[in-house]
Amino acid sequence: MKTNDYIKFLTQQFVNYMAVPKSERKQQRENKKQIKEPFVSNWFGIIPFAFMMLLKRK
């Protein structure tokens, strides 16, 4: 990607970001935080989940 293309892309993203009202941006951040996966699943996959299920079963 050329430098001019990258600057153009960043400018477009910034303009789109600023076009959205502040309250809507805040709401989007809150929604993103609510649907966020747990830390253990995010970093280590399904193995910790399977281990917890095994321990709960016993």
C-alpha positions in Angstrom: 0.0 0.0 0.0 1.4 3.4 -0.9 1.7 6.1 1.6 -0.9 8.3 0.0 -3.4 5.4 0.0 -2.8 4.8 3.7 -3.2 8.5 4.5 -6.5 8.5 2.5 -7.7 5.4 4.4 -6.9 6.9 7.8 -8.6 10.2 6.9 -11.7 8.4 5.8 -11.8 6.4 9.0 -11.4 9.5 11.1 -14.1 11.4 9.2 -16.5 8.4 9.6 -15.7 8.3 13.3 -16.3 12.0 13.8 -19.5 11.9 11.8 -21.1 9.5 14.4 -22.6 11.4 17.4 -20.7 11.0 20.7 -23.6 9.3 22.5 -23.8 6.7 19.8 -20.0 6.0 19.9 -20.3 5.6 23.7 -23.2 3.2 23.3 -21.2 1.1 20.7 -18.3 0.9 23.2 -20.6 -0.3 25.9 -22.2 -3.0 23.6 -18.7 -4.2 22.6 -17.7 -4.5 26.3 -20.8 -6.6 27.1 -20.3 -9.1 24.3 -16.6 -9.5 25.0 -15.4 -13.0 25.6 -13.9 -14.0 28.9 -10.1 -13.5 29.2 -9.4 -17.2 29.6 -11.3 -18.2 26.4 -9.8 -15.3 24.5 -6.2 -16.2 25.2 -6.3 -20.0 25.6 -9.3 -21.2 23.5 -11.6 -24.0 24.5 -9.2 -26.0 26.6 -9.8 -24.1 29.9 -13.6 -24.4 29.3 -13.3 -28.2 28.8 -11.2 -28.5 31.9 -13.8 -26.5 34.0 -16.6 -28.7 32.6 -14.6 -31.8 33.6 -14.1 -30.5 37.1 -17.7 -29.5 37.6 -18.8 -32.9 36.5 -16.9 -34.7 39.2 
